[in-house]
Amino acid sequence: MTRSVSAALLTPFVALFAALFLAPTPGLAQAPQQDKILLSATNCVLELEKGVYHLWDHVRVESPGILLITCEDLRAALPQDKAQASAGPLPTGGKLQSLVASGNVVIELFQPGANGSTNVVRAFGKQAEYGSQEEILILTGEPRIETPSGTMIGTEALIYDLKSRTMRNRGSYRIELKADILKGSTLFNRGTNTPKSR
């Protein structure tokens, strides 16, 4: 069974995956683009002709000040633009076709906050999978998303559709909101719903 999730909790999550796949999302503030993405791992195999990249053991993918992904194994398909293929062995002008990160996946997005502060949105799971044709990201294996406003915890999968900007889940889930999110509501205000003395 799938359920839709509150937009208030998802706004940072939407921005996380928009930044992750560098696809601008209308209506969301975009952090300034950095001029490099840093990749590191203990081991890697790059099939340059096919645009297939496999990194494993202590994988780290970072767009400084915007995004950080850490995991144990990462496979990505990023074909080269054939017109620019002579530029060298690294991807040029291609579009990320697919990405599978597995083993202690942590995705962190750094967003500008109020008064010059930085908000950090974190997504955790055993695996994160993205396909550009469907524009869907699936987080599985005890998936959890932490935002400044609260935490969403799934049992099976959290699924984000980048095209429609919606999120759903497979299996049950729980949302833990910070108490101050609803402090303006009289229903959740202890001062207004305590029993009156007689």
C-alpha positions as CSV (number, residue, x, y, z in Angstrom):
1,M,0.0,0.0,0.0
2,T,1.3,3.5,-0.8
3,R,0.5,6.7,0.9
4,S,1.2,10.3,0.1
5,V,3.2,12.3,2.5
6,S,2.9,15.9,3.9
7,A,4.4,18.5,1.6
8,A,5.8,20.4,4.7
9,L,8.1,17.6,5.5
10,L,9.0,17.0,1.9
11,T,10.1,20.4,0.7
12,P,13.7,19.8,1.9
13,F,13.6,16.3,0.6
14,V,12.5,17.5,-2.8
15,A,15.4,19.9,-2.9
16,L,17.7,17.1,-1.9
17,F,16.9,15.0,-4.9
18,A,16.7,17.9,-7.3
19,A,20.3,18.8,-6.3
20,L,21.4,15.2,-6.3
21,F,20.5,14.8,-10.0
22,L,21.3,18.4,-10.9
23,A,17.9,18.8,-12.5
24,P,16.4,22.2,-11.7
25,T,13.0,22.0,-10.1
26,P,10.6,25.0,-10.7
27,G,9.7,26.9,-7.5
28,L,12.7,25.6,-5.4
29,A,15.6,27.9,-4.5
30,Q,18.7,26.5,-6.1
31,A,22.1,26.6,-4.3
32,P,24.8,28.1,-6.4
33,Q,26.4,25.5,-8.7
34,Q,29.9,24.4,-7.9
35,D,32.4,23.8,-10.6
36,K,33.4,20.3,-9.5
37,I,32.1,17.0,-8.2
38,L,34.6,15.0,-6.1
39,L,34.6,11.2,-6.3
40,S,36.7,8.9,-4.1
41,A,36.8,5.2,-3.3
42,T,39.3,2.6,-2.4
43,N,38.5,0.7,-5.7
44,C,37.0,1.6,-9.0
45,V,36.4,0.3,-12.5
46,L,35.6,2.9,-15.2
47,E,34.3,1.5,-18.5
48,L,34.9,4.8,-20.3
49,E,33.6,3.7,-23.7
50,K,30.3,2.6,-22.2
51,G,30.1,5.4,-19.5
52,V,29.7,2.8,-16.7
53,Y,31.4,3.7,-13.4
54,H,31.7,1.3,-10.4
55,L,33.3,2.5,-7.2
56,W,33.4,0.4,-4.0
57,D,34.8,0.5,-0.5
58,H,34.6,3.9,1.2
59,V,32.8,5.7,-1.6
60,R,32.4,9.4,-1.3
61,V,30.7,11.7,-3.9
62,E,30.7,15.4,-3.1
63,S,29.6,18.6,-4.7
64,P,31.2,21.0,-2.1
65,G,28.6,23.0,-0.2
66,I,25.7,21.3,-1.9
67,L,25.7,17.5,-1.7
68,L,27.5,14.6,-0.1
69,I,26.9,10.9,-0.7
70,T,28.7,8.1,1.2
71,C,28.2,4.4,0.7
72,E,30.1,1.1,0.3
73,D,29.3,0.5,-3.4
74,L,28.2,2.9,-6.2
75,R,27.3,2.1,-9.8
76,A,26.4,4.8,-12.3
77,A,25.7,5.0,-16.0
78,L,26.8,8.3,-17.4
79,P,27.3,8.0,-21.1
80,Q,29.6,10.5,-22.9
81,D,28.3,13.0,-25.3
82,K,29.7,11.5,-28.6
83,A,30.3,14.9,-30.0
84,Q,32.6,15.7,-27.1
85,A,34.1,12.2,-26.5
86,S,37.5,13.3,-27.8
87,A,37.9,15.6,-24.8
88,G,39.1,12.8,-22.6
89,P,38.1,9.8,-20.5
90,L,35.8,11.5,-18.1
91,P,32.1,12.1,-18.8
92,T,31.4,15.2,-20.9
93,G,27.9,16.7,-21.3
94,G,26.2,13.4,-20.7
95,K,23.1,12.9,-18.5
96,L,23.1,10.6,-15.5
97,Q,21.1,7.6,-16.7
98,S,21.1,5.5,-13.5
99,L,22.7,5.3,-10.1
100,V,22.6,2.6,-7.5
101,A,24.3,3.3,-4.2
102,S,24.3,0.5,-1.6
103,G,25.8,-0.4,1.8
104,N,25.2,2.2,4.6
105,V,24.0,4.9,2.2
106,V,24.0,8.4,3.6
107,I,22.9,11.4,1.4
108,E,23.4,14.9,2.8
109,L,22.1,18.1,1.3
110,F,23.3,21.4,2.6
111,Q,20.7,24.2,2.1
112,P,21.0,27.9,3.0
113,G,19.1,28.7,6.2
114,A,17.9,31.8,8.0
115,N,20.5,34.4,9.1
116,G,23.3,32.8,7.1
117,S,23.0,29.4,8.7
118,T,23.1,26.1,6.9
119,N,20.3,23.5,7.1
120,V,21.3,19.8,6.5
121,V,18.8,17.3,5.2
122,R,20.0,13.7,5.6
123,A,18.7,10.5,3.9
124,F,19.7,7.0,5.1
125,G,19.2,3.5,3.8
126,K,20.8,0.3,2.7
127,Q,20.3,1.2,-0.9
128,A,19.3,4.3,-3.1
129,E,18.4,3.7,-6.7
130,Y,17.7,6.3,-9.4
131,G,16.6,5.9,-13.1
132,S,16.5,9.0,-15.3
133,Q,13.9,7.5,-17.7
134,E,11.4,7.2,-14.9
135,E,12.8,10.1,-12.9
136,I,12.2,8.1,-9.7
137,L,14.5,7.6,-6.7
138,I,13.9,4.7,-4.4
139,L,15.4,4.5,-0.9
140,T,15.2,1.0,0.7
141,G,16.6,-0.9,3.6
142,E,15.4,0.9,6.8
143,P,14.9,4.2,4.9
144,R,15.0,7.4,7.0
145,I,15.0,11.0,6.1
146,E,15.9,13.7,8.6
147,T,15.0,17.4,8.0
148,P,15.1,20.4,10.2
149,S,11.4,20.0,10.7
150,G,11.3,16.3,11.5
151,T,12.1,12.7,10.5
152,M,10.3,10.2,8.2
153,I,11.0,6.6,8.8
154,G,9.9,3.8,6.5
155,T,9.9,0.0,6.9
156,E,10.2,-1.0,3.2
157,A,10.8,1.9,0.8
158,L,10.5,5.6,0.3
159,I,9.9,6.5,-3.3
160,Y,10.3,10.0,-4.8
161,D,9.0,10.9,-8.3
162,L,11.1,13.8,-9.6
163,K,8.6,14.6,-12.4
164,S,5.5,15.0,-10.3
165,R,7.5,16.0,-7.1
166,T,5.6,13.5,-5.0
167,M,6.7,11.0,-2.5
168,R,5.1,7.8,-1.5
169,N,6.0,4.8,0.5
170,R,5.9,1.0,0.3
171,G,5.2,-0.6,3.7
172,S,4.4,1.4,6.8
173,Y,6.0,4.6,7.8
174,R,6.2,7.0,10.7
175,I,6.7,10.8,10.8
176,E,8.2,12.5,13.8
177,L,7.7,16.2,13.7
178,K,9.5,18.7,15.9
179,A,7.0,20.0,18.5
180,D,7.6,23.7,17.5
181,I,6.3,22.9,13.9
182,L,2.7,22.8,15.3
183,K,3.0,25.3,18.2
184,G,0.6,27.8,16.5
185,S,-2.2,25.2,16.5
186,T,-4.5,25.3,19.5
187,L,-5.1,21.6,19.2
188,F,-1.4,20.9,20.0
189,N,-1.0,23.8,22.5
190,R,-1.0,22.4,26.0
191,G,-2.1,25.7,27.4
192,T,-5.4,25.6,25.6
193,N,-6.3,21.9,25.8
194,T,-5.7,21.1,29.4
195,P,-8.7,20.1,31.5
196,K,-10.3,23.1,33.2
197,S,-10.9,22.9,37.0
198,R,-14.5,22.8,38.1
